[in-house]
Amino acid sequence: MWNRTLAVNLTGAFLTIKHTIPLLRAAANGSLILCGSPTGLTMSGGGYAAYSASKAGMMSLARTVAADYAADGIRANIIVPGTTRTPLIAALLEDPARRAALLAGTPIGRLGTSEDLTGIAVYLASDESRYATAATFTVDGGLTQR
């Protein structure tokens, strides 16, 4: 489980960046947007060591890439969504106790949706965010502020 999780989350992000950098360098402009996790920022990932480590590593990778390629006009930022209704967690949400626990940990009082992430992703992909790099943007309903 450890190797598979790091291969998908961290190595997958690295390989995507590795093969994208030459294209962005040629354009002398670009924005890499990586998806972090609250577990990469806080102790909220108890029982999920591989996932938490992969997300913390990916967040560090994004900051390093931002520093290494800033002179090439390439920016790298991280979006950290909170608990978001996706097919990945559908089974968890079917359990009333688990769903209640997830909601209780989110001060805004609801779980996120993919639409909640659209605005920040569009902003980071646009020239409007041309001064934003190596930054972490939490869109988590206040989860990481507890």
C-alpha positions as CSV (number, residue, x, y, z in Angstrom):
1,M,0.0,0.0,0.0
2,W,2.9,2.4,0.9
3,N,4.7,1.9,-2.5
4,R,1.5,2.1,-4.5
5,T,0.2,5.3,-2.8
6,L,3.6,7.1,-3.2
7,A,3.8,5.9,-6.8
8,V,0.4,7.3,-7.7
9,N,0.4,10.5,-5.6
10,L,4.0,11.6,-5.5
11,T,5.8,9.9,-8.3
12,G,2.8,10.5,-10.6
13,A,3.0,14.2,-9.8
14,F,6.8,14.2,-10.3
15,L,6.5,12.5,-13.7
16,T,3.8,14.9,-14.8
17,I,5.9,17.9,-13.9
18,K,9.0,16.3,-15.5
19,H,7.3,16.0,-18.8
20,T,5.5,19.3,-18.7
21,I,8.4,21.5,-17.7
22,P,10.0,21.5,-21.2
23,L,6.8,22.6,-22.8
24,L,6.3,25.4,-20.2
25,R,10.0,26.5,-20.6
26,A,9.5,26.7,-24.4
27,A,6.5,28.9,-23.8
28,A,8.4,31.0,-21.1
29,N,5.2,30.9,-19.1
30,G,3.2,28.4,-17.2
31,S,1.3,27.4,-14.2
32,L,1.5,24.0,-12.5
33,I,-1.4,23.4,-10.1
34,L,-1.0,20.4,-7.7
35,C,-3.7,18.9,-5.5
36,G,-2.6,18.7,-1.8
37,S,-4.5,17.4,1.1
38,P,-5.2,18.6,4.7
39,T,-3.4,15.5,5.8
40,G,-0.2,16.9,4.2
41,L,-0.6,20.0,6.5
42,T,-2.0,18.7,9.8
43,M,-2.3,15.6,11.8
44,S,-5.8,15.0,10.3
45,G,-4.6,11.8,8.5
46,G,-4.4,9.4,11.4
47,G,-4.2,5.9,10.0
48,Y,-3.3,7.1,6.5
49,A,0.5,7.3,6.8
50,A,1.3,6.6,3.1
51,Y,-1.4,9.1,1.9
52,S,-0.3,11.8,4.3
53,A,3.4,11.3,3.5
54,S,2.7,11.4,-0.3
55,K,0.7,14.6,0.0
56,A,3.3,16.3,2.2
57,G,6.0,15.3,-0.2
58,M,4.0,16.5,-3.2
59,M,3.5,19.9,-1.5
60,S,7.2,20.1,-0.9
61,L,7.9,19.1,-4.5
62,A,5.6,21.9,-5.7
63,R,7.5,24.5,-3.7
64,T,10.8,23.2,-4.9
65,V,9.7,23.3,-8.6
66,A,8.4,26.8,-8.0
67,A,11.8,27.9,-6.8
68,D,13.8,26.0,-9.5
69,Y,11.8,27.2,-12.5
70,A,10.7,30.7,-11.5
71,A,13.3,32.3,-13.7
72,D,11.7,30.4,-16.6
73,G,8.3,32.0,-16.0
74,I,6.9,28.8,-14.5
75,R,4.8,29.0,-11.3
76,A,3.8,26.0,-9.1
77,N,1.0,26.2,-6.5
78,I,-1.0,23.8,-4.4
79,I,-4.7,23.6,-3.8
80,V,-5.7,21.9,-0.6
81,P,-9.3,20.8,-0.8
82,G,-11.2,19.7,2.3
83,T,-13.4,16.7,2.3
84,T,-15.0,16.8,-1.1
85,R,-17.9,14.8,-2.4
86,T,-16.3,12.6,-5.0
87,P,-16.8,9.0,-6.1
88,L,-13.6,8.2,-4.1
89,I,-15.4,8.8,-0.8
90,A,-18.9,7.8,-1.8
91,A,-18.8,4.6,0.3
92,L,-17.6,6.6,3.4
93,L,-20.5,9.0,3.1
94,E,-23.0,6.1,3.1
95,D,-22.2,5.5,6.7
96,P,-24.2,8.0,8.8
97,A,-21.6,8.1,11.6
98,R,-18.7,8.7,9.3
99,R,-20.6,11.3,7.3
100,A,-21.5,13.1,10.6
101,A,-17.8,13.0,11.8
102,L,-16.7,14.5,8.5
103,L,-19.3,17.2,8.7
104,A,-18.4,17.9,12.3
105,G,-14.8,18.5,11.3
106,T,-15.7,21.1,8.7
107,P,-16.6,24.5,10.3
108,I,-18.5,25.7,7.3
109,G,-21.0,22.9,7.9
110,R,-21.0,21.1,4.6
111,L,-18.7,19.0,2.5
112,G,-17.0,20.4,-0.5
113,T,-17.9,19.9,-4.2
114,S,-15.7,20.0,-7.2
115,E,-17.4,23.3,-8.1
116,D,-16.0,24.8,-4.9
117,L,-12.5,24.3,-6.4
118,T,-13.1,25.7,-9.9
119,G,-12.6,29.4,-9.0
120,I,-9.2,29.0,-7.4
121,A,-8.0,26.6,-10.2
122,V,-9.1,29.1,-12.9
123,Y,-7.4,31.9,-11.0
124,L,-4.1,29.9,-10.6
125,A,-4.1,28.9,-14.3
126,S,-4.6,32.5,-15.4
127,D,-2.3,35.5,-15.7
128,E,-4.2,37.1,-12.8
129,S,-2.1,35.0,-10.5
130,R,1.2,35.8,-12.1
131,Y,2.8,36.8,-8.8
132,A,1.5,33.6,-7.0
133,T,4.0,30.8,-6.8
134,A,5.1,28.2,-4.2
135,A,1.8,29.0,-2.4
136,T,-0.7,26.7,-0.7
137,F,-4.3,27.6,-1.1
138,T,-6.7,25.9,1.3
139,V,-10.3,25.5,0.1
140,D,-11.4,23.3,2.9
141,G,-14.4,24.8,4.6
142,G,-12.1,25.7,7.6
143,L,-11.0,22.1,8.2
144,T,-7.3,22.9,8.7
145,Q,-8.1,25.8,11.0
146,R,-9.3,23.6,13.8
